[in-house]
């Protein structure tokens, strides 16, 4: 039949069709690759090569010039070719078959979308180091690419589906597949929007704050050089720029060997950069207070990793807005490698990095030692004082001392110059980078001088209490070693540290010292006659207790042989015990004389 036509569009053959059906079909079908055939034709031919499809040209209107540009505008539009005919433009116009547009280009689009996670993780793990602006640019460019691809894919499917529906309609057939394709891309757009809002936007927002707002949610950091330039302390949050500033400090103070860390955490990327610097310089790391989260990554870089007794390391899994658990697990790979290089036990690392980011695992010092997370525990005496901030003022130290020592507040009120001298001694040691023990010793030495001056001026009842606590302290030390008791009571070669005395007795003495400051005032000179009478009374009591005159004379001797330490300790303990039992007025007389000579 001469009126039976067939159409081939490169992937499928349609027909038989009438000439009118074929013409209507060609109106909605791309004609670039279409060929037709009917009986009488030797081979398939392009529609434009056949007379049946030649455009109908009406005769020219006599009053209108044939050279007029707008003449036969419909014909020009109908025969106009597209400027771009590559696959990108053709898909945009919906000229590919629906199957090609939906499945092939859909697969390619989804493949590109999968690059998002890889690109983001690569940005965070870049060998060039932690660069927030580079991370921000990477995430932004990736999402821009995904959005462009999604729009191109969606428009192509939508137009191809519309073309498919028209073709099927001309053939008198339904096209449920095209409708389903349009529904699928619609929901695909919604899913992409949801992914962007839950992942892309939070990441862009967070990296934008990191890049352009100086990470406002993370505290500022500070670096302090201590102990004659041999130690440095890093406090505050780990944020962009910390490592670069620390490198400048190292270049200016090349004798630094120990890095103190005091931080609640911050950006893992910056901690990793700091870890590399610490390892490359063979520095030791030391924590005297807290080192949490990202701080532990930097801490792991130390050749020796020392924890002060009572200090805390805190571990948990990393977190970042918009990143899935799988992405975070991949991003934490660097942390695992860092801990492994430092020699941490693998099971310890697994537990540390499996702790949710909303929680914090604080292993004991014993666990840390066993897992080789730390190499030693210190009492702090061999390092500069740290872990209390680097921007503390003299007033801040005064408040700290007032909390630790009850006598400081009344000292500030009644004897402000003495108060200032004690605070300055402690603060000056901190500023110069002295060790904690050196700083405490400096403040304590100044305070003892002040108390020595004020004790004889205290009320009688307070002086009686001093006698009682002295007796208890001497007895406690004597039970450990007569030598300790002798050194502490006589002051000769005294090396007794406060830790040798039971804490309860130390607390009693602190309370009594507060009363000393509160009651100290000018006192009349002790009457010699009254003093002699009281001493005679005490001598009689001591004799009744079995104390000989030779033993009593030991108390006034310049030196005592070691074989007499026990007698010395027993005698001085008994003396102060009996003085404290006297009426307060009499105890006050003797204690003033004793304390004036101490």
MOZI-V995633 format. One record per backbone hydrogen bond with DSSP energy under -0.5 kcal/mol. NH is the residue of the N-H (numbers start at 1). CO is the residue of the C=O. E is the energy in kcal/mol with one decimal. If there is no record, write none. Layout:
BEGIN
NH & CO & E
NH & CO & E
END
This chain:
BEGIN
4 & 1 & -1.5
5 & 3 & -0.7
5 & 17 & -3.1
6 & 37 & -2.1
7 & 14 & -2.7
8 & 35 & -2.8
9 & 12 & -1.8
14 & 7 & -3.1
16 & 5 & -0.6
17 & 5 & -2.1
22 & 18 & -2.5
23 & 19 & -2.3
24 & 20 & -2.3
25 & 21 & -2.1
26 & 22 & -2.4
27 & 23 & -1.0
28 & 24 & -0.6
28 & 25 & -1.1
29 & 25 & -1.1
35 & 8 & -2.4
36 & 45 & -3.3
37 & 6 & -1.8
39 & 1 & -0.6
39 & 4 & -0.6
41 & 38 & -2.1
45 & 36 & -2.5
49 & 46 & -2.1
50 & 47 & -1.7
53 & 50 & -1.4
54 & 51 & -1.4
57 & 55 & -0.5
58 & 56 & -0.6
64 & 61 & -1.8
68 & 65 & -1.5
71 & 68 & -1.6
73 & 70 & -1.0
76 & 72 & -2.0
77 & 73 & -2.4
78 & 74 & -2.4
79 & 75 & -1.7
80 & 76 & -0.6
80 & 77 & -0.7
90 & 86 & -2.8
91 & 87 & -2.3
92 & 88 & -2.0
93 & 89 & -1.9
94 & 91 & -1.0
95 & 90 & -2.7
101 & 97 & -2.6
102 & 98 & -2.9
103 & 99 & -2.4
104 & 99 & -0.8
104 & 100 & -0.6
105 & 100 & -2.0
107 & 103 & -2.2
108 & 104 & -2.2
109 & 105 & -2.3
110 & 106 & -2.5
111 & 107 & -2.3
112 & 108 & -2.0
113 & 109 & -2.1
114 & 110 & -1.7
115 & 112 & -1.4
116 & 113 & -1.7
118 & 114 & -0.9
119 & 115 & -3.3
120 & 116 & -2.7
121 & 117 & -2.5
122 & 118 & -2.5
123 & 119 & -2.0
124 & 120 & -1.9
125 & 121 & -1.6
126 & 123 & -0.8
129 & 126 & -1.5
131 & 129 & -0.9
135 & 131 & -2.2
136 & 132 & -2.8
137 & 133 & -2.5
138 & 134 & -2.3
139 & 135 & -2.5
140 & 136 & -2.5
141 & 137 & -2.6
142 & 138 & -2.4
143 & 139 & -2.4
144 & 140 & -2.3
145 & 141 & -2.4
146 & 142 & -2.4
147 & 143 & -2.5
148 & 144 & -2.3
149 & 145 & -2.6
150 & 146 & -2.6
151 & 147 & -2.5
152 & 148 & -2.5
153 & 149 & -2.8
154 & 150 & -2.8
155 & 151 & -2.8
156 & 152 & -2.0
157 & 153 & -2.5
158 & 154 & -2.7
159 & 155 & -2.7
160 & 156 & -2.6
161 & 157 & -2.7
162 & 158 & -2.1
163 & 159 & -2.4
164 & 160 & -2.4
165 & 161 & -2.5
166 & 162 & -2.0
167 & 163 & -2.3
168 & 164 & -2.5
169 & 165 & -2.1
170 & 166 & -2.4
171 & 167 & -1.4
172 & 169 & -1.6
173 & 168 & -3.6
179 & 175 & -1.4
180 & 176 & -2.6
181 & 177 & -2.1
182 & 178 & -1.9
183 & 179 & -2.2
184 & 180 & -2.7
185 & 181 & -2.3
186 & 182 & -1.8
187 & 183 & -2.3
188 & 184 & -2.1
189 & 185 & -2.2
190 & 186 & -1.9
191 & 187 & -2.6
192 & 188 & -2.4
193 & 189 & -2.4
194 & 190 & -2.4
195 & 191 & -2.6
196 & 192 & -2.5
197 & 193 & -2.4
198 & 194 & -2.2
199 & 195 & -2.3
200 & 195 & -1.1
201 & 196 & -3.9
203 & 199 & -1.9
204 & 200 & -2.6
205 & 201 & -2.9
206 & 202 & -2.5
207 & 203 & -2.7
208 & 204 & -2.1
209 & 205 & -2.0
210 & 206 & -2.1
211 & 207 & -2.3
212 & 208 & -2.8
213 & 209 & -1.3
215 & 209 & -2.1
218 & 215 & -2.0
222 & 235 & -2.1
224 & 233 & -2.3
226 & 231 & -3.6
228 & 432 & -0.7
230 & 226 & -1.0
230 & 227 & -1.2
231 & 226 & -1.9
232 & 258 & -2.2
233 & 224 & -3.0
234 & 260 & -3.0
235 & 222 & -2.4
235 & 233 & -0.5
236 & 262 & -1.4
237 & 219 & -0.8
238 & 265 & -1.9
239 & 237 & -0.9
242 & 239 & -2.0
245 & 241 & -2.2
246 & 242 & -2.4
247 & 243 & -2.4
248 & 244 & -1.6
249 & 245 & -1.8
250 & 246 & -2.5
251 & 247 & -2.3
252 & 248 & -1.6
253 & 249 & -2.1
256 & 253 & -1.6
257 & 230 & -3.3
258 & 230 & -1.3
259 & 284 & -2.9
260 & 232 & -3.6
260 & 258 & -0.5
261 & 286 & -2.3
262 & 234 & -2.3
263 & 290 & -1.4
267 & 238 & -3.2
271 & 267 & -1.9
272 & 268 & -2.5
273 & 269 & -1.7
274 & 270 & -2.4
275 & 271 & -2.3
276 & 272 & -1.8
277 & 273 & -1.7
278 & 274 & -2.6
279 & 275 & -2.4
280 & 276 & -2.6
281 & 277 & -1.8
282 & 279 & -1.1
283 & 278 & -2.2
284 & 257 & -2.8
285 & 304 & -2.6
286 & 259 & -2.4
287 & 306 & -2.0
291 & 312 & -1.9
292 & 263 & -2.5
293 & 314 & -1.6
295 & 292 & -2.4
296 & 293 & -1.6
297 & 294 & -1.1
298 & 294 & -1.1
299 & 295 & -2.4
300 & 296 & -1.7
301 & 298 & -1.8
302 & 299 & -1.8
303 & 283 & -2.7
306 & 285 & -2.8
306 & 304 & -0.6
307 & 376 & -2.2
308 & 287 & -3.1
309 & 378 & -3.0
311 & 308 & -2.7
312 & 289 & -2.4
314 & 291 & -2.1
315 & 361 & -2.5
317 & 355 & -3.4
323 & 320 & -1.9
328 & 324 & -2.5
329 & 325 & -2.4
330 & 326 & -2.0
331 & 327 & -2.4
332 & 328 & -1.7
333 & 330 & -1.4
334 & 331 & -0.7
336 & 332 & -2.0
337 & 333 & -2.4
338 & 334 & -2.4
339 & 335 & -2.7
340 & 336 & -2.3
341 & 337 & -2.5
342 & 338 & -1.8
343 & 339 & -0.6
343 & 340 & -1.1
344 & 339 & -2.5
345 & 371 & -2.0
349 & 345 & -2.2
350 & 346 & -2.5
351 & 347 & -2.2
352 & 348 & -2.6
353 & 349 & -2.7
354 & 350 & -0.8
355 & 351 & -0.7
355 & 352 & -0.6
359 & 356 & -2.1
361 & 315 & -3.0
362 & 360 & -0.6
363 & 361 & -0.6
368 & 364 & -2.4
369 & 365 & -2.4
370 & 366 & -2.3
371 & 367 & -2.3
372 & 369 & -1.1
373 & 368 & -2.2
374 & 368 & -1.3
375 & 305 & -3.1
376 & 305 & -1.4
378 & 307 & -2.1
383 & 380 & -1.2
385 & 434 & -2.4
397 & 393 & -1.8
398 & 394 & -1.9
399 & 395 & -2.2
400 & 396 & -2.2
401 & 397 & -2.7
402 & 398 & -2.1
403 & 399 & -1.7
404 & 400 & -1.7
405 & 401 & -3.1
406 & 404 & -0.5
408 & 405 & -1.7
409 & 406 & -0.5
410 & 406 & -0.6
411 & 407 & -2.0
412 & 408 & -2.3
413 & 409 & -1.6
414 & 410 & -3.0
415 & 411 & -2.2
418 & 415 & -0.5
419 & 415 & -2.3
420 & 416 & -2.6
421 & 417 & -1.8
422 & 418 & -2.0
423 & 419 & -2.3
424 & 420 & -2.5
425 & 421 & -1.8
426 & 422 & -1.9
427 & 423 & -3.2
428 & 424 & -3.0
429 & 425 & -1.3
430 & 426 & -1.8
431 & 427 & -2.8
432 & 428 & -1.9
433 & 430 & -1.5
434 & 429 & -2.8
436 & 380 & -0.9
436 & 383 & -1.5
439 & 435 & -2.5
440 & 436 & -2.7
441 & 437 & -2.3
442 & 438 & -2.0
443 & 439 & -2.2
444 & 440 & -2.8
445 & 441 & -2.6
446 & 442 & -1.6
447 & 443 & -2.0
448 & 444 & -2.8
449 & 445 & -1.6
450 & 446 & -1.5
451 & 447 & -2.8
452 & 448 & -2.4
453 & 449 & -1.4
454 & 450 & -1.9
455 & 451 & -2.8
456 & 452 & -0.6
457 & 454 & -1.5
458 & 455 & -2.1
463 & 459 & -2.1
464 & 460 & -2.1
465 & 461 & -1.7
466 & 462 & -2.0
467 & 463 & -1.8
468 & 464 & -1.7
469 & 465 & -2.4
470 & 466 & -2.4
471 & 467 & -2.0
472 & 468 & -2.0
473 & 469 & -2.3
474 & 470 & -2.7
475 & 471 & -2.0
476 & 472 & -2.2
477 & 473 & -2.4
478 & 474 & -2.8
479 & 475 & -1.9
480 & 476 & -0.7
480 & 477 & -0.8
481 & 477 & -3.1
485 & 481 & -1.9
486 & 482 & -2.5
487 & 483 & -2.7
488 & 484 & -2.4
489 & 485 & -2.4
490 & 486 & -2.7
491 & 487 & -1.9
493 & 491 & -0.7
494 & 491 & -0.8
500 & 497 & -2.3
501 & 498 & -1.6
505 & 502 & -0.7
506 & 502 & -1.9
507 & 503 & -2.6
508 & 504 & -2.0
509 & 505 & -2.4
510 & 506 & -2.2
511 & 507 & -2.3
512 & 508 & -2.4
513 & 509 & -2.8
514 & 510 & -1.8
515 & 511 & -1.6
516 & 512 & -2.1
517 & 513 & -2.1
518 & 514 & -2.3
519 & 515 & -2.0
520 & 516 & -1.6
521 & 457 & -1.7
531 & 527 & -2.6
532 & 528 & -2.7
533 & 529 & -1.9
534 & 530 & -1.9
535 & 531 & -2.5
536 & 532 & -2.1
537 & 533 & -1.8
538 & 534 & -2.3
539 & 535 & -2.5
540 & 536 & -2.0
541 & 537 & -1.8
542 & 538 & -2.8
543 & 539 & -2.4
544 & 540 & -2.0
545 & 541 & -1.0
546 & 543 & -1.8
547 & 542 & -2.5
548 & 546 & -0.6
552 & 548 & -2.1
553 & 549 & -2.2
554 & 550 & -0.9
554 & 551 & -0.6
555 & 552 & -1.3
556 & 553 & -1.3
557 & 553 & -0.5
557 & 554 & -1.0
564 & 561 & -2.2
565 & 562 & -1.2
568 & 564 & -2.7
569 & 565 & -2.7
570 & 566 & -2.3
571 & 567 & -2.5
572 & 568 & -2.6
573 & 569 & -2.0
574 & 570 & -2.1
575 & 571 & -2.5
576 & 572 & -2.0
577 & 573 & -1.9
578 & 574 & -2.5
579 & 575 & -2.4
580 & 576 & -2.0
581 & 577 & -0.7
581 & 578 & -0.6
582 & 578 & -0.6
582 & 579 & -1.3
586 & 583 & -0.6
587 & 583 & -2.9
588 & 584 & -2.5
589 & 585 & -1.5
590 & 586 & -1.9
591 & 587 & -2.6
592 & 588 & -2.0
593 & 589 & -1.4
594 & 590 & -2.7
595 & 591 & -3.1
596 & 592 & -1.8
597 & 593 & -1.1
597 & 594 & -0.6
598 & 594 & -0.9
END
